[in-house]
Amino acid sequence: MTTLKHINHEQKHCHMGSWLGYPYWGQGYNEATKKEIFKIEFEELDLIYVFSGAKTTNVRSLKAQEKLPYISLHMEEKFPKEHALLEKETKVPCVLHAVSRKSFLRWLQQND
């Protein structure tokens, strides 16, 4: 399941969250679903950034995000408001990553 939240059409960004059931881990579903949702976010919604974070203790989520070749890691300093929003919602320390339209569409052009 992948969700979008905090969609800001003015600033052209949103946050994305995902969950995958245990029986489906390690089968490539994370990357496949991310590819399709990013197409919607960047091509249809015309967003510039999509934020994806995780609790610092959620090692599986962090490793899954690190596998995405178009993601920018540790963007907390560049986007402090978005990082604060994430930590306020979760009430624990979090890491903030981001995918830019430019980076994703370049990757898509080379790999689709």
Secondary structure, DSSP 4 states (H G I P E B T S, - for coil): -EEEEEEETTTTEEEEEE---GGGTTSSHHHHHHHHHHHIIIIIS--SEEEEEEETT-HHHHHHHHT-TTEEP--TTT-HHHHHHHHHHHSS-EEEEEEEHHHHHHHHHHH-
